[in-house]
């Protein structure tokens, strides 16, 4: 999880409120990364299973 994930999770309440105010219509979800998510490399996470 990074700062962009945190921003996305924080936006859910306001976007839901906007959708409900608009008679439950769709609301565009902002791309906080400005397209950077397409170039994001996977994190090198070490699993406890890798050590077995």
N, C-alpha and C positions, 0 to 999 in steps of 0.2 A: 504494500500500500504506500502510495506517495501523496504529495500535496494535491495532485490533480484528482486522485481518488477521493480525498477528503473534501475537496470542493464539490465534486459531483454528489457525494452523500449529503452534503450540507444544502444543496440546491433542491433536493427532493420535496421538502415541505413547501417551499415557496412555489415551485412548479405545480404541485398538487393543488394548492390554494388557487392559483391562476386557472387551472383546468376546471375546478369546481365552479369558480365564478363565471367561467365561460360555458356553463351548462354541460360540464364534463367533456368538453371538446379536447382535441389533441393540443399539446403545447410543445414547441420546439425545445429540445434539450441542448443547452450550450456546450460547445466543444472547448473546454478550458485549456486543452493542450494545443489548440490551433492546428490540428492535424498531426501533432507530434506523436500521438499514440500509434500511428502507422509505422513509425521508425523505431519504436521502443523495443529494445532487446530484452529477452527473458532474464530474470534475476538468477544468479548462480546460487541456488539454495541447496544446502547440504542436508540430505535426509539421514536419519539414524539408520535406515535400511542400507544406505550406501556403505556403511562401515562394517557390515556383517560379512 
